[in-house]
């Protein structure tokens, strides 16, 4: 009988960190069913709900991000919480006795993997973005292996530790069997018409939402269907604005949250999205033509760098956040009606896909644990 593996996985804060973490855990369990996996997250962040929902135990640390500028008095409390988190992380590790710790980025992985390194536990990092996050850059010198999704990451990490694996994505997306026609019908649309999917993440994206509201006339005057996920934060306000404008548009469907992204992607001839690393990996694997609107509110402007990695290979279109309210909707309508452009974008983005990422990373995790 194979020996029991005990693995810590730490990180979170956003779906972009949590989905890969859960995918890696699922892949490890598929390869080694007797593995014990414990997650370590940040109290108050979404991993504290999403991870248990996926069937895994999680411990929370009181860790949080520093305020800018760093000399703000509030950072004294943040520093105290970091020290407390490092101590708690060591206590968790000593009790759980893992053979390996995996970090996927986010506040919690800084304390958990820092503690693992100090206790001599081998660590593996998974970096989703084309521009490495601060936490992973700091942890890289002590990591045994660094799994990345983009080429050229030697500028951030030691070359001999890097492994190009791609980003794990939600397995359900790859297992969707519904046809495009049935997917479009399930959204209440006409399969004979082109469909644009607009997503801004689970919380929504203010600029993308404004871009739609400003150009309802374009939607009304064109024979293109739009399935618009506003995010829960913006949904009520947008519904109110649409009712005030008396905008009963049969080609516009509005929702706060999409429960089955596999169906939504299958229905879409074109996607409008932020440029988070996880979303980009999904577009690559599914071959989806996409217009990317990078969020300007992220560290090191990494979403723009993610987007340009595709744009420079003619695998996506890109609109700056500041220009989106004026340009985005017209570009979407022009693009979705251009069959040659859709075909070219789909073919080029598929070339960038790195399949089986979760399995490849899981095998590296198991290898480290057994060594």
C-alpha positions in Angstrom: 0.0 0.0 0.0 1.3 3.5 -0.9 2.2 5.7 2.0 -0.1 8.4 3.1 0.8 11.8 1.7 0.1 14.9 3.7 -0.1 18.2 1.7 -0.7 21.8 2.6 -2.1 24.1 -0.1 -2.1 27.8 0.7 -3.3 31.0 -1.0 -6.5 32.6 -2.2 -8.2 36.0 -2.0 -9.7 35.7 -5.5 -11.1 33.0 -7.7 -8.0 33.3 -9.8 -6.0 31.8 -6.9 -8.7 29.4 -5.5 -9.7 27.6 -8.7 -6.2 26.4 -9.5 -5.6 25.5 -5.8 -8.7 23.3 -5.8 -7.9 21.8 -9.2 -4.4 20.8 -8.0 -6.0 19.2 -4.8 -8.5 17.3 -6.9 -5.7 16.1 -9.3 -3.6 14.9 -6.3 -6.6 13.0 -4.8 -7.2 11.4 -8.2 -3.6 10.2 -8.4 -3.3 9.3 -4.7 -6.7 8.9 -3.1 -5.3 8.3 0.4 -3.7 11.8 0.4 -4.6 14.1 3.3 -4.9 17.7 2.1 -5.3 20.8 4.3 -5.8 24.3 3.0 -4.5 27.4 4.7 -6.3 30.7 3.8 -6.9 34.2 5.0 -9.8 34.8 7.4 -12.5 36.8 5.8 -11.5 36.0 2.2 -13.5 34.0 -0.2 -11.4 30.8 0.1 -12.9 30.3 3.6 -16.2 29.5 1.9 -15.1 28.2 -1.5 -12.6 25.6 -0.3 -15.0 23.8 2.2 -17.7 23.9 -0.6 -15.2 21.9 -2.7 -14.9 19.3 0.0 -11.6 20.3 1.7 -10.7 21.4 5.2 -9.3 24.9 5.6 -7.6 26.8 8.5 -7.7 30.6 8.5 -5.0 33.1 9.3 -5.6 36.7 10.4 -3.3 37.9 7.6 -4.2 40.9 5.3 -2.5 43.3 2.9 -0.6 46.4 3.8 -2.1 49.8 3.1 -0.4 52.2 0.7 1.6 54.2 1.5 3.4 51.9 3.9 3.9 54.5 6.6 0.2 54.6 7.4 -0.5 54.0 11.1 -3.0 51.2 10.3 -0.1 49.1 9.0 1.1 48.6 12.6 -1.9 46.4 13.1 -1.3 44.6 9.8 2.3 43.9 10.8 1.1 42.5 14.1 -1.4 40.2 12.3 1.4 39.0 9.9 3.6 38.0 12.9 0.6 36.3 14.5 -0.2 34.5 11.2 3.4 33.3 10.8 3.2 31.8 14.4 -0.2 30.2 13.7 1.1 28.8 10.4 4.0 27.1 12.1 1.6 25.7 14.7 -0.7 24.3 12.0 2.3 22.8 10.1 3.7 21.1 13.2 0.3 19.6 14.0 -0.5 18.5 10.4 3.1 17.3 9.6 2.9 17.8 5.8 5.6 16.4 3.5 5.2 19.3 1.1 3.5 22.8 1.0 2.0 24.3 -2.2 1.6 28.1 -2.6 -0.8 29.6 -5.2 -0.3 33.3 -4.4 -2.3 35.5 -2.1 -1.7 36.8 1.5 -2.0 33.4 3.3 0.7 31.7 1.2 3.2 34.3 2.3 2.9 33.2 6.0 2.2 29.5 5.4 5.0 28.8 2.9 7.4 31.1 4.8 6.7 28.9 7.9 7.2 25.7 5.8 10.6 27.0 4.5 11.7 27.7 8.1 10.7 24.2 9.2 12.5 22.5 6.3 9.4 21.4 4.5 9.8 21.4 0.7 7.6 24.0 -1.1 6.2 24.3 -4.6 4.9 27.6 -6.1 2.3 28.0 -8.7 2.4 31.4 -10.5 -0.7 32.2 -12.6 0.3 35.5 -14.1 2.8 36.6 -16.8 4.1 39.1 -14.2 5.0 37.4 -10.9 3.3 38.4 -7.8 5.2 39.9 -4.8 4.5 36.9 -2.6 5.8 34.3 -5.0 8.9 36.4 -5.9 9.8 36.5 -2.2 9.2 32.8 -1.7 11.0 31.7 -4.9 14.6 31.5 -3.4 13.5 28.7 -1.0 11.1 26.9 -3.3 12.0 23.5 -4.8 9.8 23.9 -7.9 8.0 26.9 -9.5 5.2 26.0 -12.0 4.4 28.9 -14.4 1.9 29.6 -17.2 3.9 31.9 -19.4 7.3 31.8 -21.1 10.0 34.2 -20.0 9.5 33.9 -16.3 13.3 33.6 -15.7 13.2 37.4 -15.2 11.5 36.7 -11.8 12.6 33.2 -10.8 15.7 31.0 -10.9 15.6 29.3 -14.3 16.5 25.8 -12.9 13.4 25.8 -10.7 10.9 26.8 -13.4 8.5 24.4 -15.0 6.1 25.5 -17.8 2.8 23.9 -16.8 0.0 26.3 -17.6 -2.8 27.2 -15.2 -5.2 24.6 -13.9 -8.8 25.5 -14.8 -12.2 24.4 -13.6 -12.6 20.8 -14.9 -16.3 21.3 -15.4 -15.5 23.7 -18.3 -13.6 21.0 -20.2 -16.3 18.4 -19.6 -19.3 20.5 -21.0 -20.9 18.4 -23.7 -23.9 20.7 -24.6 -23.9 22.0 -28.3 -23.6 25.7 -29.1 -27.2 25.7 -30.4 -28.6 24.2 -27.2 -26.5 26.4 -25.0 -27.8 29.5 -26.8 -31.4 28.3 -26.5 -30.9 27.7 -22.8 -30.0 31.4 -22.4 -33.3 32.3 -24.1 -31.6 33.4 -27.3 -31.8 32.6 -31.1 -29.1 30.1 -32.2 -29.1 31.8 -35.7 -27.7 35.0 -34.2 -24.3 35.9 -32.9 -23.9 35.9 -29.2 -21.5 38.0 -27.1 -20.7 37.0 -23.4 -19.8 39.8 -21.1 -18.1 38.9 -17.8 -16.4 40.9 -15.2 -15.6 38.3 -12.6 -17.8 37.3 -9.7 -18.0 40.8 -8.3 -18.3 42.5 -11.7 -16.3 45.2 -13.4 -17.5 48.8 -13.2 -15.9 49.9 -16.5 -17.2 47.0 -18.5 -20.7 47.6 -17.1 -20.5 51.3 -17.9 -19.5 50.4 -21.4 -22.7 48.5 -21.9 -25.0 51.0 -20.3 -23.6 53.9 -22.4 -24.3 52.1 -25.7 -27.7 50.4 -25.3 -28.6 52.1 -28.6 -25.9 50.0 -30.3 -27.4 46.8 -28.8 -30.9 47.9 -30.0 -29.8 48.7 -33.5 -27.7 45.6 -34.1 -28.8 42.0 -34.5 -26.3 40.7 -31.9 -27.3 39.0 -28.7 -25.5 40.0 -25.4 -25.4 37.8 -22.3 -24.3 40.2 -19.6 -23.0 39.2 -16.1 -22.9 42.4 -14.1 -21.6 41.0 -10.8 -23.7 40.9 -7.6 -22.4 44.3 -6.5 -23.8 46.2 -9.5 -26.8 44.1 -10.4 -29.6 45.9 -8.5 -28.4 49.3 -9.7 -28.2 48.2 -13.3 -31.7 46.6 -13.2 -33.0 49.9 -11.9 -31.3 51.9 -14.6 -32.6 49.6 -17.3 -36.2 49.8 -16.0 -36.0 53.6 -15.8 -34.8 53.7 -19.4 -37.6 51.4 -20.3 -35.1 49.3 -22.2 -36.9 46.1 -23.0 -34.2 44.6 -25.3 -34.9 41.1 -26.4 -31.2 40.7 -27.4 -29.9 41.6 -24.0 -30.1 39.3 -21.0 -28.7 40.4 -17.6 -27.6 38.3 -14.7 -25.7 39.0 -11.5 -23.8 35.6 -11.5 -23.4 32.7 -13.9 -23.6 29.4 -12.2 -22.7 27.3 -15.3 -19.8 28.9 -17.1 -19.4 25.9 -19.3 -22.8 26.6 -20.9 -22.1 30.4 -21.1 -18.8 29.8 -22.9 -20.3 27.3 -25.3 -23.0 29.8 -26.3 -20.6 32.6 -26.9 -19.2 33.5 -30.3 -17.1 36.2 -28.6 -16.3 37.0 -24.9 -15.6 40.3 -23.3 -13.6 39.9 -20.1 -11.0 41.2 -17.6 -7.6 39.7 -18.1 -7.1 37.5 -15.0 -4.7 34.7 -15.5 -7.3 32.0 -14.8 -9.8 33.4 -17.3 -7.1 33.6 -20.0 -6.2 30.0 -19.4 -9.8 29.1 -19.9 -10.0 31.0 -23.2 -6.9 29.3 -24.5 -8.1 25.8 -23.7 -11.6 26.4 -25.1 -10.3 28.4 -28.1 -12.6 31.3 -27.4 -12.2 34.6 -29.3 -12.0 37.3 -26.6 -11.7 41.1 -26.1 -9.7 41.7 -23.0 -10.2 44.8 -20.8 -7.4 44.6 -18.1 -8.3 45.9 -14.7 -6.1 48.9 -13.7 -6.6 48.1 -10.0 -4.2 45.2 -9.7 -0.6 44.9 -8.4 2.1 45.7 -11.0 -0.6 46.2 -13.7 -0.3 42.4 -14.2 -3.6 42.1 -16.1 -2.3 44.3 -18.9 0.8 42.1 -19.1 -1.4 39.0 -19.2 -3.4 40.5 -22.1 -0.4 41.6 -24.1 1.0 38.1 -24.0 -2.0 37.1 -26.1 -2.4 40.2 -28.1 1.3 40.0 -29.3 0.5 36.6 -30.8 -2.8 37.8 -32.4 -4.6 35.6 -30.0 -6.9 38.2 -28.4 -8.0 41.8 -28.8 -7.4 44.4 -26.1 -9.1 47.7 -25.0 -7.6 49.9 -22.3 -9.9 50.3 -19.3 -10.0 54.1 -19.8 -11.0 53.7 -23.4 -13.6 51.0 -23.0 -16.7 53.1 -22.4 -16.2 54.7 -25.8 -14.8 51.8 -27.9 -15.7 48.4 -26.4 -19.2 47.8 -27.6 -18.6 48.9 -31.2 -15.5 46.7 -31.4 -17.4 43.7 -30.0 -20.2 44.1 -32.6 -17.7 44.6 -35.5 -15.6 41.6 -34.3 -18.5 39.1 -33.7 -19.8 39.9 -37.3 -16.4 39.2 -38.8 -16.1 35.4 -39.4 -12.5 35.5 -40.5 -11.4 37.5 -37.4 -13.3 35.1 -35.1 -11.7 32.1 -36.8 -8.2 33.6 -36.6 -8.5 34.5 -32.9 -9.8 31.1 -32.1 -7.0 29.3 -33.9 -4.3 31.5 -32.4 -5.5 31.3 -28.8 -5.8 27.5 -29.0 -2.1 27.4 -29.9 -1.3 28.9 -26.5 -3.2 26.3 -24.5 -1.3 24.1 -22.0 -3.7 21.2 -21.2 -3.5 18.8 -18.2 -1.9 21.5 -16.0 -3.5 20.2 -12.8 -2.2 16.7 -13.4 1.3 17.8 -14.3 1.5 20.0 -11.2 0.0 17.3 -9.0 2.7 14.8 -10.1 5.4 17.4 -9.1 3.7 17.8 -5.7 3.6 14.0 -5.2 7.2 13.7 -6.3 8.3 16.4 -3.8 6.3 14.8 -1.0 7.9 11.4 -1.6 11.4 12.7 -1.8 
